[in-house]
Amino acid sequence: MYFFMGNLSFLEICYSSVTLPKMMVISLTGDNTISFIGCAAQMYFFLLLGSAECYLLAAMAYDRYVAICHPLHYVAIMERRSCAWLVASSWLSGIPVSFIQTTLVFTSPFCGPNKIDHFFCDVAPVLRLVCADTSRNEMSNIMVIVVFLATPFTLILTSYTRIIATVLKMSSPGSRHKAFSTCSSHLVVVMLFYGSGMVMYLRPRSSHEPENDKLLSLFYTVVTPMLNPVIYSLRNEEVKGALRRRVAGKRLSPLQ
């Protein structure tokens, strides 16, 4: 569990770093320009890291499923090599798709003022500047949504359906509480990330408004990564115990 949490934390740092530095520059200096290459790079890494997070959250759900539904086989199934393979697959899964998506967008002809009505180079706002048929790009977007949003979410739902069925069969209330408590942090993170992502990307095109899209994008690019460490820390007994010992140690330390 901690191996996956460490990878999720590192991924969130990278994910936020794709958009936050430019947002801070715009806020502090008022310079809201971005180069063509810089915009393409921002889109590529945003798609890559977003895809990786979708599958990493699915891998974490599978880890909880094995721990609760097959506890006696957990060490054998989730060995170091298996965990490394799941994490590496999550990181590498988005490389080809993000490259194809970014290439399709930035090899299209652009015209007009080239002003993106967004705070970062997401696919849909940039596509609005293309002066050509974008049906190929839209079909590609649908495929990406199915593969990197719907598929891992389905895997997560399947894992938690089996987890809930197993937990409800436990006779001890303490065992049920302990099992649910190990999953609660992950469930909250999944709901925050997938909830905002699905509302953003699965809505009909007619319901998209720039201001609402910006607010939703801000939620899953900034707010969710910021809340994740707090969510996991407050639900983790080891972290809370270490914090209590740290505070108690400061109170009892002698004056120098």
C-alpha positions in Angstrom: 0.0 0.0 0.0 2.8 2.5 0.9 4.6 1.6 -2.3 1.6 2.7 -4.3 0.9 5.7 -2.2 4.5 6.9 -2.7 4.1 6.6 -6.5 0.8 8.4 -6.4 2.4 11.2 -4.4 5.3 11.6 -6.9 2.8 11.4 -9.8 0.7 14.2 -8.2 3.7 16.4 -7.8 4.5 16.0 -11.5 0.9 16.3 -12.6 0.5 19.6 -10.7 3.8 20.9 -12.0 2.5 20.7 -15.6 0.0 23.5 -15.0 0.7 25.3 -11.7 4.0 27.1 -12.6 2.5 28.8 -15.7 -0.6 29.7 -13.7 1.6 31.3 -11.0 3.6 33.2 -13.7 0.3 34.5 -15.2 -1.0 35.6 -11.7 2.3 37.3 -10.7 3.4 38.9 -13.9 0.3 39.1 -16.0 2.2 37.5 -18.9 -0.4 35.1 -20.3 1.6 34.0 -23.4 2.9 30.5 -24.1 5.0 29.3 -27.0 3.8 26.8 -29.6 6.3 24.2 -28.4 5.5 25.0 -24.7 1.8 24.5 -25.3 2.4 21.2 -27.1 4.7 20.0 -24.2 2.1 21.0 -21.6 -0.6 19.1 -23.4 1.6 16.0 -23.8 2.6 15.8 -20.2 -0.9 16.6 -19.0 -2.4 13.7 -21.0 0.5 11.4 -20.0 0.3 12.0 -16.3 -3.5 12.1 -16.2 -3.6 8.7 -17.9 -1.0 7.3 -15.5 -3.1 8.4 -12.5 -6.2 6.7 -13.9 -4.5 3.4 -14.1 -2.5 3.8 -10.9 -5.7 4.4 -8.9 -7.0 1.2 -10.5 -3.9 -0.7 -9.4 -4.4 0.6 -5.9 -8.0 -0.6 -5.9 -6.7 -4.1 -7.0 -4.2 -4.0 -4.2 -7.0 -3.4 -1.7 -9.1 -6.1 -3.3 -6.3 -8.7 -2.9 -5.6 -7.5 0.7 -9.2 -7.9 1.8 -10.6 -10.7 -0.3 -7.4 -12.9 -0.4 -5.4 -11.9 2.7 -3.6 -15.3 3.0 -2.4 -15.0 -0.6 -1.6 -11.3 -0.5 2.2 -11.6 -0.1 2.4 -14.1 -2.9 0.2 -12.2 -5.3 1.4 -8.6 -4.5 5.1 -9.4 -4.5 7.6 -6.7 -5.2 7.9 -7.6 -8.9 4.1 -7.6 -9.4 3.8 -4.2 -7.7 6.6 -2.8 -9.8 5.0 -4.1 -13.0 1.6 -2.5 -12.1 3.2 0.9 -11.4 5.4 0.7 -14.5 2.4 -0.2 -16.7 0.5 2.8 -15.3 3.3 5.2 -16.0 3.9 3.8 -19.5 0.3 3.4 -20.6 -0.2 7.0 -21.6 3.0 7.5 -23.6 1.7 6.4 -27.1 -1.8 7.9 -26.7 -0.6 11.2 -25.4 2.0 11.4 -28.2 -0.7 10.6 -30.9 -3.2 13.0 -29.4 -0.7 15.9 -29.2 0.6 15.2 -32.7 -2.9 15.2 -34.2 -3.7 18.5 -32.5 -0.5 20.4 -33.3 -0.1 19.3 -36.9 -3.5 20.8 -37.7 -3.8 24.3 -39.3 -4.4 27.2 -36.9 -5.8 30.6 -37.7 -7.2 33.6 -36.0 -5.9 35.3 -32.8 -4.6 32.0 -31.3 -6.1 32.9 -27.9 -6.8 29.8 -25.8 -9.9 30.4 -23.5 -8.4 28.3 -20.7 -5.6 28.4 -18.1 -3.6 25.6 -19.7 -3.4 23.8 -23.1 -6.1 21.2 -22.8 -7.2 19.4 -26.0 -10.7 20.9 -26.4 -9.8 24.6 -26.0 -6.9 24.2 -28.4 -9.0 22.4 -31.0 -11.4 25.4 -31.1 -8.5 27.3 -32.8 -8.1 24.7 -35.6 -9.2 25.9 -39.1 -10.0 22.4 -40.4 -12.2 19.4 -39.9 -11.6 18.1 -36.4 -13.8 14.9 -36.6 -10.6 12.8 -36.5 -9.5 14.5 -33.3 -12.9 14.1 -31.7 -13.0 10.4 -32.5 -9.5 10.1 -31.0 -10.8 11.9 -27.9 -13.6 9.5 -27.5 -11.3 6.5 -27.7 -9.0 8.1 -25.1 -11.9 8.7 -22.7 -13.0 5.0 -23.1 -9.5 3.6 -22.6 -8.2 5.9 -19.9 -11.3 7.0 -18.0 -14.1 4.5 -18.4 -11.9 1.3 -18.4 -9.9 1.9 -15.2 -13.1 3.3 -13.5 -14.8 0.0 -14.4 -11.9 -2.0 -12.9 -12.2 0.1 -9.7 -15.9 -0.5 -9.4 -15.4 -4.2 -9.9 -12.7 -4.4 -7.2 -14.9 -2.5 -4.7 -18.0 -4.5 -5.5 -16.1 -7.6 -4.5 -14.5 -5.9 -1.5 -18.0 -4.8 -0.2 -19.4 -8.3 -0.7 -16.5 -9.8 1.2 -16.6 -7.3 4.0 -20.4 -7.8 4.6 -19.7 -11.5 5.1 -17.4 -10.8 8.0 -18.9 -11.7 11.4 -16.8 -9.3 13.5 -17.8 -5.6 13.4 -14.2 -4.7 14.2 -13.0 -6.6 11.2 -15.5 -4.8 8.9 -14.5 -1.4 10.3 -10.8 -2.1 9.8 -11.4 -3.4 6.2 -13.5 -0.3 5.3 -11.0 2.1 6.9 -8.1 0.8 4.8 -10.2 1.7 1.6 -11.8 4.9 2.7 -8.9 7.2 1.7 -8.6 5.6 -1.7 -12.3 5.8 -2.3 -12.4 9.6 -1.5 -9.5 10.2 -3.9 -11.2 8.2 -6.6 -14.5 10.1 -6.2 -12.7 13.5 -6.3 -10.6 12.7 -9.3 -13.1 10.6 -11.4 -16.1 12.7 -10.4 -14.7 16.0 -11.7 -13.1 14.2 -14.7 -16.3 12.5 -15.8 -18.3 15.6 -15.4 -15.8 17.4 -17.5 -15.2 14.9 -20.3 -18.4 12.9 -20.5 -20.9 15.8 -20.8 -22.6 16.6 -24.1 -20.7 19.2 -26.1 -23.7 21.5 -26.0 -23.4 21.8 -22.2 -19.8 22.9 -22.3 -19.2 26.5 -21.2 -15.7 27.9 -20.9 -16.1 29.2 -17.4 -17.5 26.0 -16.1 -14.8 24.0 -17.8 -12.1 26.1 -16.2 -13.6 25.5 -12.8 -13.8 21.8 -13.2 -10.3 21.6 -14.7 -9.0 23.6 -11.7 -10.6 21.1 -9.4 -8.9 18.0 -10.8 -5.6 19.6 -11.7 -5.0 21.6 -8.5 -7.5 21.0 -5.7 -7.5 17.2 -5.8 -3.7 16.8 -5.8 -3.5 19.3 -3.0 -6.1 17.4 -0.9 -4.7 13.9 -1.5 -1.9 14.1 1.1 -4.3 15.5 3.7 -6.8 12.7 3.0 -4.3 9.9 3.2 -2.6 11.4 6.3 -5.8 11.9 8.3 -6.9 8.4 7.6 -3.6 6.8 8.4 -3.0 5.7 12.0 0.8 5.5 11.5 0.9 9.1 10.3 -1.4 10.3 13.1 0.7 8.4 15.7 3.9 9.9 14.4 2.4 13.4 14.5 1.2 12.9 18.1 4.7 11.7 19.2 6.3 14.6 17.4 4.0 17.1 19.1 4.4 15.4 22.5 8.2 15.4 22.1 8.3 19.1 21.4 6.2 19.8 24.5 8.4 17.7 26.7 11.8 18.8 25.4 13.9 20.7 27.9 14.8 24.4 27.5 18.2 25.2 26.1 
